[in-house]
Amino acid sequence: MKAIDLRSDTVTLPSPEMREAIARAELGDDVFGDDPTVNRLQEAAAERLGKEAGLLVTSGTQGNLIAMLAHCRRGDEVIVGDLSHTVLYEVGGAWALGGLGLRTVRNDSRGRLDPAELRARIRPIDDHFPRTGLICLENTHNQCGGAVLGEEDLSAVRDVADRRKLPLHMDGARVFNAAVALGVPVARLAAYADSVTFCLSKGLGCPIGSVLCGTGEFIASARRYRKMLGGGMRQAGIIAAAGLYALDNMVDRLAEDHANARLAGEGLAQLPGVQLAPEPQTNLLYFTVEGRKLPEFVRKLGEAGVLCFDEGGRVRWVTHYGIERADIEDAVERTRAVLAAGA
Ligand SMILES: Cc1ncc(COP(=O)(O)O)c(C=O)c1O
């Protein structure tokens, strides 16, 4: 029985063509700035996002931490959504390594921050208070079901940031999914933020890496923090080659992942007790199953070859490169059988 791995879009393996690009990469020592493939990727990523410069980093977590460090001073607070990946799943790096506080604002069900609530969380200038140093947004929003922040949502937060003269960082781990879902160039979404991290290692199908983009001055500072965090890599062109291949070949196909998530949603919604939570907008799909113990249910799905996670009361399926329409149909049928068997 073939395993259908829906745990995450990080489980993707590089395609034969991507492996070929990796094998052919021209290399140099990137800590010396000598790796031509890394340099090409950083330029291509920055251009694609409409920013001056880019920096290849090891992961989305590292990119977000570097952004917070480069925008802020020790002791500052960073405003993040209460369901953001940064506050929930990035090991508290801002606190532990940056001396930065994370101050949360409620994310609504579509991953948005309410401008009035956001304004209220920004610290007044006062000797008693920490300084607010940065606002962060997440697009697409993982915990909010892969929700897309559109230009109206982004512009509302940009407006608050401008009025309070604060920089805005976008955790755009899946910002290409947002752009494809909206049918706009990614630069349109990136334009609302001063810096953006996007992941190569998720829907874009690369084995490793993320890129942080921003102004030339910001990226020069980010480069120093990357080195401090142990992220100065040497012949990193083998990673960058995959990234260059992905920017050219793996972006438009994200629409297939979105269609597969919708197909999964339609199939699952027909099954007894299954409730989508919420309807999928991109490649992330969350659902609940009434009257079942989810850890047990997810374990039974695993035995039936459908690999997924129980994410605190919801089951998560993620569609990605390597998962075809037929796999989704199969996964829904296997789920039907698991439910019928009374798991
Ligand atoms: C929204 C979001 N931001 C950041 C990250 C962190 O990326 P990485 O796993 O590369 O550290 C993830 C990972 O799933 C994510 O979903």
Ligand as a Chemical Component Dictionary entry (heavy atoms), coordinates in Angstrom:
data_LIG
# 
_chem_comp.id                   LIG 
_chem_comp.type                 NON-POLYMER 
_chem_comp.pdbx_formal_charge   0 
_chem_comp.three_letter_code    LIG 
# 
loop_
_chem_comp_atom.comp_id 
_chem_comp_atom.atom_id 
_chem_comp_atom.alt_atom_id 
_chem_comp_atom.type_symbol 
_chem_comp_atom.charge 
_chem_comp_atom.model_Cartn_x 
_chem_comp_atom.model_Cartn_y 
_chem_comp_atom.model_Cartn_z 
_chem_comp_atom.pdbx_ordinal 
LIG C1 C1 C 0 3.897  30.127 8.645  1  
LIG C2 C2 C 0 5.221  29.505 8.920  2  
LIG N1 N1 N 0 6.258  30.293 9.217  3  
LIG C3 C3 C 0 7.480  29.799 9.455  4  
LIG C4 C4 C 0 7.709  28.447 9.399  5  
LIG C5 C5 C 0 9.080  27.931 9.740  6  
LIG O1 O1 O 0 9.724  27.366 8.667  7  
LIG P1 P1 P 0 10.937 26.327 8.922  8  
LIG O2 O2 O 0 10.294 25.020 9.212  9  
LIG O3 O3 O 0 11.669 26.364 7.618  10 
LIG O4 O4 O 0 11.742 26.832 10.054 11 
LIG C6 C6 C 0 6.653  27.572 9.112  12 
LIG C7 C7 C 0 6.884  26.116 9.053  13 
LIG O5 O5 O 0 5.984  25.327 8.918  14 
LIG C8 C8 C 0 5.374  28.118 8.867  15 
LIG O6 O6 O 0 4.312  27.349 8.592  16 
# 
loop_
_chem_comp_bond.comp_id 
_chem_comp_bond.atom_id_1 
_chem_comp_bond.atom_id_2 
_chem_comp_bond.value_order 
_chem_comp_bond.pdbx_ordinal 
LIG C1 C2 SING 1  
LIG C2 N1 SING 2  
LIG C2 C8 DOUB 3  
LIG N1 C3 DOUB 4  
LIG C3 C4 SING 5  
LIG C4 C5 SING 6  
LIG C4 C6 DOUB 7  
LIG C5 O1 SING 8  
LIG O1 P1 SING 9  
LIG P1 O2 DOUB 10 
LIG P1 O3 SING 11 
LIG P1 O4 SING 12 
LIG C6 C7 SING 13 
LIG C6 C8 SING 14 
LIG C7 O5 DOUB 15 
LIG C8 O6 SING 16 
# 
